[in-house]
Amino acid sequence: MIKKILSLWKIQISGAMNQLLFVMRITAFLLFVACMHLSATSLSQTMSLHAEGQSLQQIFAEVKVQTGYLVIYSNRVIGNTKPVNIQVKDMPLEAFLTKVLQEQSLTYTVKEKNILIKRLQEDGQKSQGLITKQEIMFSGRVLDEQGLPIPAVSIALKDGTQSLTSTDSEGYFKVNMPKVPVVVVFSSIGYVPAEREILGNDTLQITLRSSVADLNEVVVVGYGTQRRSDITGAIASVKMDDLNGVPIRSMDQALQGRVSGVMMSQTGGQPGAGNSIRIRGGNSITGSNEPLYVIDGIPVYVSPTDATSLNPLNSISPTDIVSVQVLKDASATAIYGARGGNGVVLITTRRGKSGQTNISLNASTGFQKEIKRLDLLTAKEFELLANEASVSEGGPQLYDPALNPQTTDWQEALFRDGAPLHDYQLSASGGGEDNQYLLSLGYFNQQGIMESSDIERYSTRLNMDRNIGKRIKIGNNLTFSHVTTNRVNSASMFSMLTTPPDLPVFQRDGSYTRYNQQGIGFNNPVGLMNDYKNFNRVFRGLGNVFASIELLEGLSFKTMWGLDANFMKNDSYMPQTVDAGALVGGEGTVSTNQTFIWINENTLNFNRQFGQHRVDALLGYTQQSSRYEALGASATGFLNDNTSSNDLGLGNPDQAVLPTSQTANWTILSWIARVNYGWSDKYLLTLTGRYDGSSRFGANNRWGLFPSVAVAWRLVEEDMVKNWNVFSDLKLRASYGTTGNQDGIGNYPALDLWGGANYVLGNQIVTGITPTQIANRNLRWESTASTDIGLEMGFLDNRITFTADVYYKKTRNLLLDVTVPATSGFVEGTKNIGSLENKGLELTLNAVPLQGEFSWDVGFNISWNRNKILSLGNADQIIPAGVNTTLLKVGEPLGNFLGYISDGLFQSIEEVAEGAQPNASPGDVRFIDFNGDGIINAADRRVMGNAQPNFYGGLNNRFAYKGFDLSFFLQFVYGNAIFNQNTITLEDLTGLRNQSRTVLNRWTPDNRDTEIPRATTVKPNNDAYDRYVEDGSYLRLKNVQLSYQIPLEKVTQQILKQLTLFANAQNLFTLTNYSGMDPETNRYGSNNVRQGYDSAAYPNVKTFTFGVRAGF
């Protein structure tokens, strides 16, 4: 199997790639050397136990079973201890041990994977022996990065000679020391230890950061959780605490460059704009390639986005999220069956913890500016170009060359410097042993860098958990949000770049300047920006209620009911003050839609340990239904703009547009099953299956089975590997399975559909209906078979971790439109006929080179993916309708740009006569006649480049010292091409639109050494050709953040528990050869066949924010 995978996975590495691999090797070596002299303790995380009258020996045995850590003790120490009565669930191990031992006059210390039990008085005797007149006392509190207390933190001398104490349930501690100076270490499970030098009486505030890797960390997986060490699939995690202060407007932005195998592209920088995510490449041509998003167990409504769509994830405040898991291979995603083919993103929100009420405030404010402006012609340069273009075709000069007109900088007129943004989040959490809660309130406001564009979000969340007796638990996850966006018209950017610079913004009478020449009209950019209105209001309620009951020891039942309700209203109005509105007397549109998605899940969970055998099984049934309703109306021909879209009835009845309405429903029913088996924590097996029935597909193929199998071998538990004393983790895993894709194809792709049509009856036009889609009862979902082989390694107690995955995916039954018999009455119909593949490699390296008072964390990931179309049915290639610059071809990847290939410029009449372009002139582009027929036509077009990168990834560094924390994040993409459609317009050289200053180097009889053709009004050089395709590679300093945690002994600890100030800069600089505004753009969003286009997209922004995080 491995040979087969490697034979399929053939990635050609360029010279640049070799250099990058060399840098990676050097980096890994230096990190390893830097860590050789340091060590750390990798511990477990939580305990769940119901014990009555058990001995300490039995308790310690259960600790070994649940955490993998050995408890060492002597019979002399525990000989006279009392039986233990305890009931806890998911309690941190330190807190568990403290609770068990505190009534036994015992304490413990931790060394690597061993827990040593000893009498409490042993520490007291040692301390008494050292008491001197110099005895001092230091005290304080230990908090996490959110300002929440950490109980049971171990406090010990760095030299290992003495364990001093541990923090209480609220994180407080107090220590008497006989002598100073000493260095004290604060350590806790799942956190990076912190060191402090004690010089005298002092009050400290210690913040512990989450550790790089903890094999016993509980990771959220589909329909449950697992220890990280037990996972057999490819799952990547992002902890949102690591992104505190980073100004992300939606959760999906947190994945960019931080997770291997995940490629995110932005449609632009407009507030509320959508993003497009690909996990291990695109699997579909006509369907969706977006992953499934699951929030607190609810698969949520996220429609495919394009340049003008809102991002549905905007309704979820990133501050409410605690972690994000990305499921990438079949072992991880098969549990989601027909919806898991594009990967799954699991989002887990914060919950309350037992203990004192904690109030947290996160507040930030900042400003934005455009990353880059384009360099355009001045008014004088524009008029001289227009004259030259006109004269070249025998026309007159259009402007007096002696004049020196004033230049209007339309970019300056539309961009606003310092566009503000604000983000405020307030939360309260706490509870007792049987009740926990979290309540949060949020407000976010982002003004766009272009006038009249913004987003405003109000959000609230309430998560609750309640234990009823010893066996029953109930709870809920509820969030409500209201999001308002104002979006600029899609023509605004185009008008800003192309409106002639010799036109003023306003006429003398105060009206907007309007311009029309040779049939080309211009919407005044400022008028379009100020007067055009396009408001979207979205109210969303997302939540669930759940209950679980422990039926028997190790056997539990859980039921969950959820609802995702979306209500959206859009109001838009194109005024008569600009050309587009003046032509129709103003145009108003009002539309509403609402989506209700219900879900019910019922699962049986079994989890038991039988000696060295561990079994974790899941069996369940789930059903999800959706109902979508939409209404819309529009009108034109208004007397004036005063009422805009508030009363469409004031429009001209002779120009009335009939209202529209739509209703759509879908349902999916599923049976799910999963078995995890482990023997001696060495050999792991996972079997997963899901049986789905979807209303979207044909009656003959409505149900499908999606199975997977995965195995893992934890070599680190083998005696031979242990004897090497090199690895703290070493695991080899492999998986194979199938998943499906039912999204992005509509709700009724398999049915006959009918629509409205107008007919001429006599002398009148009447409305009737006509069939619009032919049924296909055999239509089924696209199916992806995936194979993954992974290697996980850890060194120095996982101070250094390395993960590598190689994968191969083949998607069959692609849904494509094909020609159908003419007798059907249709030209085309949808069938399952095509296939494509993705194969690639992912590498992730994390390390803590320095640990202590000064610490350094580093994370690096890099991914390669190769995509290829294997079959298009009976066709060898397809040029999608309406997209004549994109080519789908067997043997080629998705994202190919199609156009002419140039061979310089014609320099003389003689060269024109020898070529295949008889109507050309000197200074025109010479195209290659590939088929040699003496004619340049569509048959001579070839692939000009591809939008998919050779590789991509990110590098994150974080440094901490005495309350200061500095981090920076680099993101890179290499080898992708961008079709710069802006250049086609900004270098058309016709003299009708403003141009890029690059046209100053255009061809003239005196300037022949150039690739920019001559100025002319007849557009012989305006076809799509290879000069418009550019290298889109870039290296970007994506984020830099500096924070400082103020020592509270200098302020107050009566009310304020934690206070951190921070400053953040995003998109600070970019290294790229791309000539456009920004290489990080994808104008057509999730459109599968139009990737990598830049066409007057709203610019991305630089962001600078300042804020505070406080705990009360």
PALOVO-612207 format. One line per field, with one value per residue (C-alpha): x, z, y. Coordinates in steps of 0.5 Angstrom, whole numbers, plus 2048, in hexadecimal, padded with zeros to 3 digits. Each point is the difference from the previous one (the first is absolute). Layout:
# PALOVO-612207
xx X/...
zz Z/...
yy Y/...
This chain:
# PALOVO-612207
xx 800/806/803/7FA/7FE/808/7FF/7FA/803/805/802/805/804/803/807/7FC/7FD/806/803/7FA/801/807/7FE/7FB/805/805/7FA/7FE/807/801/7FA/802/807/7FC/7FC/805/802/7F9/7FA/7F9/7FA/7FB/7FA/7F9/7FA/7F9/7FD/7F9/7FE/7FB/803/7FD/804/806/807/805/803/7FA/800/807/7FF/7FA/805/804/7FB/7FD/806/806/804/803/7FF/806/7FF/802/7FB/803/7FE/7F9/7FF/7FB/7FC/7F9/7FB/7FE/7F9/801/7FB/804/7FF/806/803/808/804/804/7F9/7FE/806/800/7F9/801/807/7FE/7FC/805/806/804/803/803/805/800/807/7FF/7FA/801/7FC/803/7FC/803/7FE/7FE/804/806/800/7FF/806/804/7FE/800/808/801/7FC/805/7FF/800/7FA/7FB/7F9/7FE/7F9/7FB/7FC/801/7FB/800/800/7F9/801/7FC/803/804/7FF/805/806/806/805/807/808/803/806/7FB/802/7F9/7F8/7FE/7F8/7FB/7FA/7F9/7FA/800/807/803/806/805/807/805/807/806/805/800/802/7FD/7FD/7F9/7FC/7F9/7FD/7F9/7FE/7FF/804/807/803/802/806/801/806/7FE/804/7FC/7F9/7FC/7F9/800/7FB/802/7FD/801/7FF/7FD/806/802/7FD/7FD/7FF/7FA/7FD/7F9/7FE/7F9/7FF/7F9/7FB/805/806/807/807/805/804/7FA/7FE/802/7FE/802/7FE/803/7FE/800/7FF/7FD/804/806/7FC/7FE/800/801/7FA/7FD/7F9/7FE/802/802/806/803/802/804/807/7FF/7FE/804/7FB/7FB/801/7FB/7FF/7FC/7FC/802/801/7F8/7FE/7FC/802/801/806/801/803/803/802/805/7FE/7FA/7FB/7FB/7FF/7F8/7FF/803/807/7FF/800/7FB/800/7FD/7FF/7FF/7FE/7FB/802/7FE/7FE/805/7FF/805/803/802/802/7FA/7FD/800/804/7FB/806/800/7FA/805/804/807/801/7FB/804/805/803/7FF/801/801/7FF/804/800/7FA/801/7FE/7FB/7FC/7FC/7FD/7FF/7FD/802/807/803/803/803/7FC/802/7FD/7FF/800/7FE/802/7FC/800/804/7FF/802/800/7FC/805/7FF/804/800/804/800/804/7FF/804/801/801/803/800/807/801/7FE/801/804/7FB/801/7FF/7FB/806/803/7F9/7FE/806/7FF/7F9/803/805/7FB/7FB/805/803/7F9/800/7FC/800/804/7FB/803/804/807/802/7FB/802/7FA/7FF/800/7FB/803/7FA/803/802/7F8/7FE/805/7FF/806/800/7F9/7FE/7FF/7FD/7FF/7FE/7FE/7FE/7FF/7FE/801/800/7FC/800/801/7F9/7FF/805/7FE/803/7FD/803/7FE/804/800/804/800/805/800/802/806/7FB/7FB/7F9/802/800/7FE/7FD/7FE/7FD/800/7FF/801/7FD/803/7FE/801/7FD/801/7F9/802/806/7FE/7FC/803/7FC/803/7FF/804/7FC/803/7FC/803/7FE/804/800/804/800/804/802/7FE/804/801/804/807/7FF/7FE/805/806/7FD/7FD/804/804/7FE/7F9/7FE/7FC/7FB/7FD/7FF/7F9/802/7FE/804/804/7FE/803/7FF/804/800/7FA/804/7FD/803/7FD/803/804/7FE/7F9/7FF/804/7FC/7F9/7FF/7FE/800/7FE/800/7FD/801/7FD/802/7FF/804/7FF/7FF/7FE/802/800/804/7FF/805/7FC/805/807/804/7F9/7FC/7FB/800/7FA/801/7FB/803/7FD/804/7FB/802/7FC/803/7FE/803/7FE/804/7FF/803/7FF/7FF/806/805/7FF/7FE/7FA/7FE/7FF/7FA/7FE/803/7FF/7FE/800/7FE/801/7FF/802/800/803/7FE/804/7FE/804/7FF/806/7FF/807/802/807/804/807/803/807/801/807/804/7FA/7FD/7F9/7FD/7F9/7FB/7F9/7FB/7FB/7FF/7FC/800/7FB/800/7FB/802/7FB/801/7FC/803/7FD/803/7FE/803/7FD/800/7FE/806/805/7FD/7FC/806/7FD/7FB/7FA/801/7F9/802/804/7FD/7FB/802/807/7FE/803/7FC/802/803/800/803/7FF/805/801/805/801/805/7FF/806/803/807/805/807/804/807/804/807/804/806/800/804/7FB/7FA/7FA/7FB/7FA/7FB/7F9/7FB/7F9/7FD/7FA/7FF/7FA/804/802/7FC/7FB/805/806/7FD/804/808/805/806/805/807/806/806/805/806/806/803/807/802/7FD/804/806/805/7FE/800/807/802/7FE/7FF/7F9/7FA/7FB/801/7FA/7FE/7F9/7FD/7F8/7FC/7F9/7FA/7FC/7FB/7FE/7F9/801/800/7FB/7FA/7FA/7FD/805/7FD/7F9/7FC/800/7FB/800/7FD/800/7FD/7FC/7FD/7F8/7FD/803/801/806/7FD/804/800/805/805/804/807/804/7FF/800/805/7FE/807/803/805/805/807/804/808/804/806/806/805/806/803/806/800/806/802/807/802/7F9/7FD/803/801/7FB/800/7FA/800/7FA/800/7F9/7FD/7F8/7FC/7FA/7FB/7F9/801/7F9/801/7FC/800/7FC/7F9/7FC/7FC/7FA/800/7FF/806/807/804/7FF/804/803/805/806/806/806/806/806/804/806/805/805/7FF/805/7FF/806/7FF/805/801/808/800/7FC/800/800/802/7FC/800/7FA/801/7FB/801/7FC/800/7FC/800/7FA/7FF/7FA/7FE/7FA/7FF/7FA/7FA/7FC/800/804/807/7FF/7FB/800/7FB/7FA/801/807/804/807/7FF/802/7FE/804/802/807/800/7FE/7FA/802/803/800/7FE/803/805/807/804/806/802/7FE/800/805/7FF/7FB/804/800/7F8/800/804/7FB/7F9/7FD/7FF/7FC/806/804/807/800/7FA/801/802/7FD/802/7FD/800/7FD/803/7FA/802/7FA/800/7F9/7FE/803/807/7FE/805/800/804/800/7FD/7FD/802/806/806/800/7FE/800/802/805/7FF/804/7FF/804/7FF/803/7FE/7F9/802/7FE/802/7FD/801/7FD/802/7FC/802/7FE/804/7FF/7F9/7FE/7FB/7FC/800/7FA/801/806/7FC/7FC/805/805/7FB/803/7FA/800/7F8/802/806/806/805/807/803/7FD/805/805/7FB/803/801/805/805/7FF/800/803/7FA/7FA/7FB/7FC/7FF/7FA/7FA/7F8/7FF/802/804/804/7FA/800/802/807/806/802/7FA/802/805/803/7FC/805/801/803/7FC/801/7F9/800/805/7FD/803/7FD/802/7FC/801/802/7FA/803/802/7F8/7FB/7FE/7FA/7FC/804/803/804/802/803/801/802/801/7FF/802/7FD/803/806/804/800/805/7FD/801/7F9/7FE/7F9/7FE/801/801/7FC/7F9/7FB/7FB/7FB/801/7FE/7FE/804/802/802/805/806/7FC/801/7FB/7FF/7FF/800/807/802/803/805/7FD/803/7FD/801/7FC/7FF/7FF/7FD/7FE/7FB
zz 800/802/7F9/7FD/803/7FF/7F9/7FF/804/7FB/802/7FC/804/7FD/802/804/804/801/803/805/802/802/804/803/802/803/804/803/801/804/804/802/802/804/804/801/807/802/803/801/803/7FC/804/7FF/801/803/804/800/806/805/806/806/806/7FB/802/7FE/7FC/7FC/7FF/7FE/7FB/7FD/7FF/7FC/7FC/7FE/7FF/7FF/806/805/807/805/807/806/804/806/7FE/7FE/805/805/7FB/800/7FA/7FB/7FE/7FA/7FA/7FA/7F9/7FC/806/7FE/803/805/803/800/804/805/801/801/804/805/805/800/802/7FA/7FA/7F9/7FB/7F9/7FC/7F9/7FF/808/806/806/807/806/807/801/806/7FC/7FD/807/803/7FA/801/808/7FF/7FC/804/801/802/7F9/7FE/7FB/7FD/7F9/7FE/7FA/7FA/7FA/7FA/7F9/7FA/801/807/803/806/7FF/806/803/7FD/802/803/801/801/7F9/802/802/807/803/7FE/804/7FF/7FB/7FE/803/7FC/7FE/7FE/806/804/806/801/806/7FE/805/7FB/7FA/7FA/7FD/7FA/800/7FA/7FF/7FC/7FF/7FB/7F9/801/7FF/807/802/804/805/804/807/804/806/802/7FA/7FD/7F9/7FA/7FC/7F9/7FD/7F9/7FC/7FF/7F9/800/805/7FE/805/7FE/7FE/7F9/7FD/7FB/7FC/805/806/803/800/803/7FB/801/7FE/7F9/7FA/7FB/7FD/805/801/805/801/807/800/806/7FC/7FC/805/7FE/7F8/7FD/7FC/7FE/7FF/803/7F9/800/805/7FC/7FB/800/807/7FE/7FB/7FA/800/7FB/801/7FB/801/7FB/803/806/800/807/800/7FA/7FF/800/7FC/804/7FC/805/7FC/7F9/7FC/7FF/7FC/7F9/801/807/807/802/806/807/804/807/806/806/807/7FC/7FB/7F9/7FE/7FA/7FC/7F9/7FB/7FF/7FB/7FF/802/805/808/804/804/805/802/805/804/805/7FF/808/802/7FC/804/7FB/7F9/7FD/7F9/7FE/7F9/7FF/7FF/807/803/7FB/7FE/806/7FC/7FA/7FA/803/802/7F9/800/808/806/805/807/804/808/804/807/806/807/805/808/805/801/7FB/7FB/7FB/7FA/7FC/7F9/7FD/7FA/7FB/7FA/7F9/7F9/7F9/7F9/7FF/7FA/7FB/7F8/7FD/7FA/7FB/802/7FC/7FB/7FF/7FE/7FB/7FD/7FF/7FE/7FA/7FE/800/7FC/7FB/7FF/7FC/7FC/805/803/807/805/805/7FF/802/802/806/807/803/807/802/805/804/800/805/805/7FF/802/805/807/804/807/7FF/807/803/807/804/807/803/807/804/806/802/806/804/805/800/7FD/7FC/7FB/7FB/7FC/7FD/7FB/7FD/7FA/7FB/7FA/7FB/7FA/7FB/7F9/7FD/7FB/802/801/802/807/804/807/804/807/803/806/802/806/802/806/803/805/804/802/805/7FF/7F9/7FC/7FD/7FC/7FD/7FA/7FB/7FE/7FC/7FC/7FC/7FC/7FA/7FC/7FA/7FB/7F9/7FB/7F9/7FC/7FA/805/800/7F8/800/805/7FC/7F9/800/7FC/805/7FC/803/806/806/800/7FA/802/802/805/7FC/7FF/7F9/7FB/7FA/7FA/7FA/7FA/804/806/806/807/806/804/806/805/7FF/7FF/807/804/7FD/7FE/806/801/807/803/806/803/807/801/806/801/806/802/807/802/805/802/805/802/7FF/803/801/7FA/7FC/7FF/7FC/7FD/7FC/7FD/7FD/7FC/7FB/7FC/7FE/7FB/7FE/7FB/7FD/7FA/7FE/7FA/7FC/7FA/800/7FA/802/7FC/7F9/802/804/7FB/7FA/804/804/806/802/807/802/807/801/806/801/806/802/805/801/805/803/805/802/804/802/805/802/803/803/804/802/801/802/7FA/7FC/7FF/7FC/7FE/7FC/7FD/7FD/7FE/7FB/7FE/7FC/7FD/7FC/7FD/7FD/7FC/7FE/7FC/7FE/7FB/7FD/7FC/7FC/7FC/7FD/806/800/805/805/806/802/7FD/801/806/7FB/7FA/7FE/7FE/7FA/7F9/7FF/7F9/802/806/801/802/807/801/806/801/805/800/805/801/805/802/805/802/804/803/803/803/804/803/802/804/803/805/7FD/7FA/7FB/7FE/7FB/7FE/7FC/7FE/7FB/7FF/7FC/7FD/7FC/7FD/7FC/7FB/7FC/7FB/803/7FE/803/807/805/800/805/802/804/802/804/803/804/804/803/806/800/806/804/7FD/805/7FA/7FF/807/801/7FB/805/7FA/7FE/805/7FB/7F9/7FD/7F9/7FD/7FA/7FD/7FB/7FE/7FC/801/7FC/7FE/7FF/801/7FB/7FB/802/803/7FA/7FB/7FF/7FF/7FA/801/7FD/7FF/7FE/7F8/7FC/7FA/7FA/800/7FA/801/808/804/805/806/800/802/7FD/802/802/803/7FE/805/801/805/800/803/806/804/7FE/804/802/802/804/803/805/803/806/805/806/804/807/803/807/803/7FA/800/7F9/7FC/7F9/7FB/7F9/7FC/7F9/7FD/7F9/7FF/7FA/7FE/7FC/7FD/7FF/7FF/7F9/7FA/7FA/7F9/801/7FA/7FC/801/807/7FF/803/7FE/806/807/806/801/804/7FB/802/805/802/805/806/803/804/806/807/805/807/805/807/805/806/800/806/806/807/801/7F9/7FC/7F8/7FC/7F9/7FB/7F9/7FA/7F9/7FB/7F9/7FC/7F9/7FC/7FA/7FC/7FE/7FC/7FD/7FD/7F9/7FF/801/802/801/800/805/7FE/801/802/7F9/804/804/7FE/803/7FC/802/803/802/807/801/800/7F9/7FC/7F9/7FB/7FA/801/7FE/7FC/801/7FC/7F8/7FF/7F8/7FB/7FD/806/800/7F9/802/806/801/802/7F9/804/805/800/802/808/800/804/7FC/802/7FF/7FA/803/7FB/7FA/7FC/7FF/805/807/803/806/7FE/801/808/805/807/803/807/806/806/805/804/800/808/805/808/806/805/807/806/807/805/807/806/806/7FE/7F9/7FA/7F9/7FA/7F9/7FA/7F9/7FB/7F9/7F9/7FB/7F8/7FF/7FA/800/7FA/801/7FD/802/7FB/7FA/802/803/7FA/7FA/7FD/7FD/803/803/807/805/7FF/805/7FF/7FD/7F9/800/7FE/7FA/7F9/7FC/7FA/804/806/7FD/806/804/801/800/7FA/7FC/802/7FB/800/7FD/805/7FC/806/805/800/806/7FF/805/802/804/804/806/805/806/805/807/807/805/807/801/808/805/807/806/807/807/806/806/807/804/806/7FD/7FF/804/801/804/7FA/7FA/7FF/7F9/7FC/7F9/7FB/7F9/7F9/7F9/7F9/7FA/7F9/802/7FA/7FA/7FB/7F9/7F9/7FF/7FD/802/807/804/7FE/805/7FC/7FD/7FC/7FF/807/800/7F9/7FE/7F9/801/805/800/7FD/802/7FD/803/807/807/802/806/806/805/807/806/807/807/806/807/803/807/805/806
yy 800/805/7FF/801/806/803/7FE/804/806/803/807/803/805/806/803/805/7FA/7FD/806/800/7F9/802/806/7FB/7FB/805/803/7F9/7FF/807/7FF/7F9/802/806/7FB/7FB/803/801/7FB/800/7FC/7FE/7FE/7FE/804/7FE/7FB/7FD/7FB/7FE/7FC/7FE/7FD/7FF/7FF/805/7FA/7FF/808/800/7FA/804/806/7FB/7FE/807/804/7FB/803/7FB/802/7FE/7FF/7FB/7FC/804/806/7FE/7FB/803/804/801/7FD/805/803/804/802/805/801/803/802/803/7FA/805/802/7F9/7FD/806/7FF/7F8/801/806/7FC/7FB/805/7FE/804/7FE/803/7FE/7FE/7FF/7FB/7FD/803/7FF/800/802/802/807/801/7FE/807/803/7FD/802/807/800/7FE/806/806/806/807/801/7FD/804/7FF/800/7FF/801/7FD/7FC/801/7FE/804/802/803/7FA/7FC/7FA/7FB/7FB/803/7FD/805/7FD/802/800/7FC/7FA/800/802/800/806/800/801/805/7FF/800/807/800/803/7FE/802/7FE/801/800/7FF/803/804/801/7FA/7FE/7FD/7FC/800/7FA/7FD/7FB/803/806/803/800/807/802/806/802/802/805/802/801/801/7FF/7FD/7FF/7FA/7FF/7F9/7FE/7FA/7FB/7FE/7F9/7FC/7F9/7FF/806/7FF/802/801/7FB/7FF/7FE/7FF/801/7FD/800/803/7F9/7FC/804/7FC/805/806/806/807/805/807/803/807/802/800/806/804/807/7FE/804/7FB/801/7F9/7F9/7FE/805/7FD/7FA/803/7FE/7FD/7F9/7FB/7FE/806/806/806/805/807/803/807/804/803/7FF/7FA/7FD/7F8/7FC/7F9/7FB/7F9/7FA/7FC/803/800/7FA/803/804/802/7FE/803/800/803/7FC/7FE/805/7FD/804/7FD/7FA/803/800/807/804/803/801/801/807/804/807/804/7FB/800/7FC/7FC/7FE/808/7FE/7FC/805/7FD/801/7FB/7FB/7FC/7FB/7FE/7F9/7FF/7F9/7FE/7F8/7FB/7FD/807/802/7FA/801/805/7FC/804/806/7FF/800/807/7FF/802/806/7FF/806/7FF/806/802/7FD/802/7FD/7FE/806/807/804/803/806/801/807/800/807/802/806/801/803/7FD/803/7FD/7FB/804/805/7FF/805/803/806/807/804/803/7F9/7FD/806/7FF/7F8/801/805/7FB/7FA/804/803/7F9/7FE/806/804/807/802/800/805/806/7FE/807/7FF/7FE/7FD/7FF/7F8/7FD/7FA/7FC/7FB/806/802/7F9/7FD/802/800/7FE/7FC/7FE/7F9/7FE/7FA/7FF/7F9/7FF/7FA/7FD/7F8/7FC/7FB/7FB/7F8/7FF/806/804/806/805/806/805/806/803/806/801/805/801/806/7FE/804/802/805/7FD/7F9/7FD/7FA/801/7F9/7FF/7FA/7FC/7F9/7FC/7F9/7FC/7F9/7FD/7F9/7FD/7FB/7FB/7FE/805/806/806/806/805/804/806/806/806/805/806/802/806/801/806/7FE/804/7FF/7FB/805/805/7FD/800/807/803/7FD/801/807/805/804/807/800/803/7FD/805/805/808/7FF/7FA/7FA/7FA/801/7FB/7FE/7FC/7FF/7FB/7FC/7FF/803/801/800/805/7FD/804/801/7F8/800/805/7FF/7F9/7FC/7F8/7FE/7F9/7FE/7F9/7FD/7FA/7FB/7FA/7FB/7F9/7FD/7F9/7FB/7FA/7FA/7FB/7F9/7FC/800/802/801/806/803/807/804/807/804/806/806/805/806/805/806/805/806/804/807/804/806/802/808/804/805/7FB/7FD/7F9/803/805/7FC/7FC/806/7FD/7F8/7FE/7F8/7FD/7F9/7FB/7F9/7FB/7FA/7FB/7FA/7FB/7FA/7FA/7FB/7FA/7FC/7FB/800/7FA/801/7FB/7FD/7F9/7FF/802/801/806/801/806/7FF/805/7FE/805/803/807/804/807/804/807/805/806/805/807/806/805/806/806/806/806/807/804/807/801/7FD/802/7FA/7FB/7F9/802/800/7FC/801/807/7FE/800/7FB/7FF/7FE/7FB/7FA/7FA/7FE/7F9/7FB/7F9/7FA/7FB/7FA/7FA/7FA/7FC/7F9/7FD/7FA/800/7FC/800/7FB/802/7FA/801/7FA/802/808/7FD/7FD/804/7FF/804/7FE/805/800/804/7FE/807/801/807/803/803/7FA/7FC/7FA/7FB/802/804/7FC/7FF/7FC/804/7FC/801/7FC/802/7FD/803/7FE/803/7FE/805/7FA/7FB/7FE/800/808/801/7FE/805/805/805/800/803/7FE/7FC/7FE/7FD/800/7FE/801/7FF/802/803/806/804/807/802/808/805/7FD/803/7FC/7FD/7FD/7FA/802/803/808/805/807/806/802/806/7FE/804/7FF/804/807/7FF/7FD/7FB/7FC/7F9/7FA/7FC/7FA/803/7F9/7F9/7FB/7FB/7FA/7FD/807/7FE/804/801/7FB/801/7FA/802/7FD/803/7FE/804/801/803/801/804/801/803/7FF/802/807/7FE/7FD/7FE/7FE/7FD/7FE/7FE/7FF/7FE/801/7FE/803/7FC/802/807/804/803/802/7FC/800/7FC/7FD/806/7FC/802/807/802/802/7FD/7FC/7FF/7F9/7FD/7FF/803/7FF/803/7FF/804/7FE/803/801/804/801/804/801/803/802/803/802/804/7FF/804/807/801/7FC/7FF/7FC/7FE/7FD/7FF/7FC/7FF/7FC/7FE/7FE/7FD/800/7FD/7FF/7F8/800/805/7FA/800/807/801/807/805/808/802/804/807/7FF/800/801/7FA/7F9/7F9/7FA/7F9/7FF/808/803/804/808/800/807/7FF/806/802/7FF/806/801/807/806/801/805/801/7FF/7FB/7FC/801/7FD/7FA/7FE/7FD/807/804/806/801/806/801/801/7FA/7FA/7FA/7F9/7F9/7FD/7F9/7FC/803/802/807/803/802/7FD/7FC/7FA/803/801/7FD/7FF/807/7FE/7FC/803/7FB/801/7FB/801/804/801/804/801/803/802/802/803/801/804/802/802/802/7FC/801/7FC/800/7FC/7FF/7FD/7FE/7FE/7FE/7FE/802/805/805/803/807/802/807/801/7FE/807/804/7FF/800/806/802/807/7FF/7FE/802/7FB/7FE/804/7F9/803/806/7FA/7FE/7FF/806/800/803/7FB/7F9/7FC/7FF/7FB/805/801/806/805/7FF/801/7FA/7FB/7FB/7FE/7FF/7F8/7FC/7FE/7FE/807/800/7FA/802/7FC/800/7FE/804/800/804/802/7FF/802/803/801/802/800/801/7FD/805/7FE/800/802/806/802/7FC/7F9/801/801/7FF/7F9/801/806/7FF/806/7FE/803/7FD/801/7FB/800/804/7FF/7FB/7FE/7FE/801/801/807/801/802/7FA/7F9/7FD/801/7FB/804/7FB/7FC/7F9/7FF/7FA/802/807/800/805/806/807/805/806/7FD/804/800/7FD/804/801/800/803/7FF/802/7FC/7FE/7F9/800/7FB/802
